[in-house]
Amino acid sequence: MSFTVLVPARMASTRLPGKPLADIGGLPMVVRVAQRAALSAAQRVVVAADHPDIIAACARHGVAAVLTRTDHPTGSDRLAEACALLGLDGTDMVVNVQGDEPLLDPGLIDACAELLARSADCVMSTAAHAIDTPDEFANPNVVKVVLDARGRALYFSRAPIPCWRDRPAPDTWPVPHAPPLRHIGLYAYHAGFLRRFPQLAVSPLETAEALEQLRVLWHGERIAVHVSASRPGPGVDTPEDLARVRALFA
């Protein structure tokens, strides 16, 4: 199995400006992410950045990077440009590791790549883990996914799905069936599909939920889902998240 990890990095974060260059234990966060991804079975790790300062930071620490346009509406669009710049196409496999996940398990990267490699009916794979608290289940910032019998995604939502119709009280927990699943924002694709993704019409479901993976399902494509036995380390979206991750590194 051969695959490339691409790490999209965007300088203009509304909740944490300059996030890719935030210092974590003496290194920029995007460098931490790339170093973590390099512990997987990937043949190479490349940062897809929208700003020369990110490219320069990667160069200082020996991390490969390509400069992409600043006007991409989604991370997948940025990765599609990176695939073109790197000459990736067809069945070349790409794993998208978010640039704000410095604690991501390299084994999870491998699991997503391996799942896609053996799922001929799917254009993508991703990951999820069990939700174990009612607060997490109700949180609209936590994306949930429901699967079919073969482990393919049926739907992603910010709403609490599936809905337990007959629960005796709203706060009843745990649920008496298989636990609901939290989606992990890690994706493996075939580069040919990733380069085709920006040409697909935006789905009304994608617009409503603000989840770009719904564009894939809306167009009739399939997404395989690896269910992890453990949850990944915390990502970084806010200054509070950054402080928590810095403390873990310290």
C-alpha positions in Angstrom: 0.0 0.0 0.0 1.3 3.4 -1.0 -0.1 6.8 0.0 0.7 10.4 0.5 -0.4 12.5 3.5 -1.5 16.0 2.7 -1.9 18.5 5.5 -4.1 21.6 4.6 -3.0 24.7 6.4 -4.9 28.0 6.3 -3.5 31.1 7.9 -6.9 32.9 8.3 -8.6 31.1 11.2 -11.5 33.1 12.7 -11.2 31.6 16.2 -7.4 31.4 16.3 -5.6 33.6 13.7 -2.3 32.3 12.5 -3.2 28.9 13.9 -0.7 26.8 11.7 2.2 28.7 13.2 1.1 28.6 16.8 4.0 27.4 19.0 3.6 24.0 20.6 6.6 22.9 22.5 9.0 25.0 20.5 7.7 24.0 17.0 4.9 25.4 14.8 1.7 23.4 15.1 1.7 22.5 11.4 5.2 21.1 11.8 4.1 19.0 14.8 1.2 17.6 12.7 3.5 16.8 9.8 6.0 15.1 12.1 3.2 13.1 13.6 1.9 12.0 10.2 5.4 11.0 9.2 5.2 8.2 11.8 2.5 6.5 9.7 3.2 4.3 6.7 2.9 7.2 4.3 5.5 7.5 1.6 5.6 11.2 2.0 3.9 14.0 4.0 3.3 17.4 2.3 1.7 20.5 3.7 -0.7 22.4 1.4 -0.5 26.0 2.6 -2.1 29.2 1.6 0.6 31.6 2.9 4.3 32.0 2.3 5.0 32.2 6.1 3.7 28.6 6.5 5.9 27.4 3.6 8.9 29.1 5.2 8.2 27.5 8.6 8.0 24.1 7.0 11.2 24.6 5.1 13.1 25.6 8.3 12.1 22.2 9.8 12.6 20.0 6.8 8.8 19.5 6.0 7.8 19.4 2.4 5.1 22.0 1.4 3.4 23.5 -1.6 1.8 26.9 -1.9 -1.9 26.9 -2.9 -4.4 29.6 -3.7 -6.0 31.6 -0.9 -9.6 31.5 -2.2 -10.4 27.8 -1.8 -13.9 27.4 -0.2 -13.0 24.1 1.4 -10.0 22.1 2.5 -10.8 19.5 -0.1 -10.6 22.1 -2.8 -7.1 23.0 -1.5 -6.0 19.4 -1.5 -7.3 19.0 -5.1 -5.0 21.8 -6.2 -2.1 20.2 -4.2 -2.7 16.9 -6.0 -2.4 18.7 -9.3 0.8 20.5 -8.2 2.3 17.1 -7.1 1.1 15.2 -10.2 -1.1 12.9 -8.2 -4.1 11.4 -10.1 -6.1 8.3 -10.8 -5.8 5.6 -8.1 -3.0 7.4 -6.2 -4.1 7.4 -2.6 -4.1 10.6 -0.5 -4.8 10.9 3.3 -6.0 14.3 4.5 -4.7 15.0 8.0 -6.1 18.2 9.4 -3.5 20.8 10.2 -4.8 21.3 13.8 -4.4 17.7 15.0 -0.9 17.5 16.5 -1.9 14.5 18.7 -3.4 12.3 16.0 -2.5 8.6 16.2 -0.4 7.6 13.2 -2.1 4.2 13.3 -5.4 5.8 12.6 -3.9 7.3 9.4 -2.8 3.8 8.4 -6.2 2.3 9.2 -8.1 4.8 7.0 -5.7 4.1 4.1 -6.0 0.4 4.5 -9.8 0.6 4.6 -10.0 2.5 1.4 -7.5 0.1 -0.3 -9.9 -2.8 0.4 -13.1 -0.9 -0.3 -13.5 -1.0 -4.1 -17.0 0.4 -3.9 -15.9 3.6 -2.1 -14.2 6.8 -3.2 -13.3 7.8 0.3 -12.8 6.5 3.8 -12.9 8.2 7.2 -13.0 7.4 10.9 -15.3 7.6 13.9 -15.4 6.5 17.6 -18.2 5.8 20.1 -19.8 8.7 21.9 -20.0 8.0 25.6 -21.7 11.1 27.2 -25.1 12.7 26.5 -23.5 16.2 26.4 -21.3 15.1 23.5 -24.2 13.6 21.7 -26.2 16.8 22.0 -23.4 19.1 21.1 -23.8 20.6 17.6 -20.1 21.1 17.3 -19.7 17.3 17.5 -20.3 15.8 14.1 -22.1 12.4 14.2 -22.3 9.7 11.6 -24.6 6.7 11.1 -23.5 3.6 9.2 -25.1 0.8 7.1 -24.5 -2.9 7.8 -21.2 -2.8 5.8 -19.7 0.2 7.6 -20.5 2.7 4.9 -21.7 6.2 5.9 -25.4 6.8 5.5 -25.4 10.4 6.8 -23.3 12.9 8.8 -25.0 15.5 11.0 -24.5 18.0 13.8 -27.8 16.9 15.2 -28.0 13.9 17.6 -28.4 10.9 15.3 -29.7 8.3 15.4 -32.7 9.5 17.5 -33.8 7.1 20.3 -37.5 7.6 19.9 -38.6 5.6 22.9 -36.1 6.7 25.6 -37.9 7.3 28.8 -36.3 10.7 29.5 -34.3 13.2 27.4 -31.2 12.6 29.5 -31.4 8.8 29.6 -27.9 7.4 29.1 -26.3 5.1 27.9 -28.5 4.2 25.0 -29.6 0.6 24.9 -28.3 -0.2 21.4 -25.0 0.4 19.7 -23.6 3.7 20.8 -23.8 6.7 18.5 -20.6 7.6 16.6 -18.6 10.8 16.6 -17.0 11.5 13.2 -13.2 12.1 13.2 -12.1 14.6 10.5 -9.6 12.3 8.8 -10.1 11.3 5.2 -8.5 9.0 2.6 -9.3 9.5 -1.1 -8.2 8.3 -4.5 -6.5 11.4 -6.0 -8.6 11.1 -9.2 -11.8 11.6 -7.1 -10.2 14.4 -5.0 -9.3 16.3 -8.1 -12.9 15.8 -9.4 -14.5 16.9 -6.1 -14.4 20.7 -6.8 -16.4 20.2 -10.0 -19.3 18.5 -8.1 -22.3 20.8 -7.4 -22.6 21.9 -3.8 -25.2 19.8 -2.0 -28.1 21.5 -0.2 -27.4 19.1 2.7 -23.8 20.3 2.7 -25.0 23.9 2.9 -27.5 23.2 5.7 -25.0 21.2 7.9 -21.8 23.0 6.9 -20.3 19.5 6.2 -18.5 19.1 2.9 -18.5 15.3 3.1 -22.3 15.4 2.5 -21.5 16.6 -1.1 -20.0 13.1 -1.7 -23.0 11.2 -0.4 -25.5 13.5 -2.2 -23.8 12.7 -5.5 -24.3 9.0 -4.9 -20.7 8.1 -3.9 -19.8 5.9 -0.9 -17.6 6.6 2.1 -16.2 3.7 4.2 -15.9 4.4 7.9 -13.3 2.9 10.3 -14.6 2.7 13.8 -11.7 3.3 16.2 -11.7 1.7 19.7 -10.3 4.9 21.2 -10.8 8.6 20.6 -8.0 10.8 19.1 -6.1 13.4 21.1 -7.7 16.8 21.3 -7.5 19.1 18.2 -6.9 22.9 18.3 -9.8 25.2 17.3 -9.7 27.9 20.0 -7.1 29.5 22.3 -8.4 27.3 25.1 -7.7 24.2 23.0 -4.2 25.5 22.2 -3.5 25.9 26.0 -4.7 22.4 26.7 -2.5 20.8 23.9 0.5 22.9 25.0 0.1 21.6 28.6 0.0 18.0 27.2 3.3 18.6 25.3 4.9 20.2 28.4 
